[in-house]
């Protein structure tokens, strides 16, 4: 094997996060959110307008992003709560979600982890 091929051989590392084990079966949902190359969920926060506008982005949704938006709207907060009334979810480019209305990055990540992503 040449030295160039040894340099670019991919290495497989075990997941250090709370991932599904091989014995568990992934949930059958119409969408999937793959983790990035570092093993994290692709959930990002974006602060605009001098800190007065706080956006949360969920990127690279595979499958039906509209179904994920509906599940987030109904499942993240209890129905009728103040947070649920403030939250607005928008699908952009058919594979990204943008949530506005509050600082909920960690809640979204916990919700996605509880779903099995």
Number of C-alpha atoms within 10 A of each C-alpha: 5 6 7 8 9 9 8 8 8 8 6 6 6 8 12 9 9 10 14 13 9 7 6 9 9 13 11 7 11 12 16 18 20 15 15 12 8 8 13 14 18 17 20 14 16 14 12 10 7 7 8 7 13 18 19 22 21 21 20 20 18 14 15 14 25 20 13 20 19 11 11 18 18 12 12 17 16 12 12 8 9 10 15 17 13 10 17 15 19 14 16 13 8 14 17 18 22 19 23 18 16 14 17 18 19 13 12 18 18 14 16 16 15 10 11 16 19
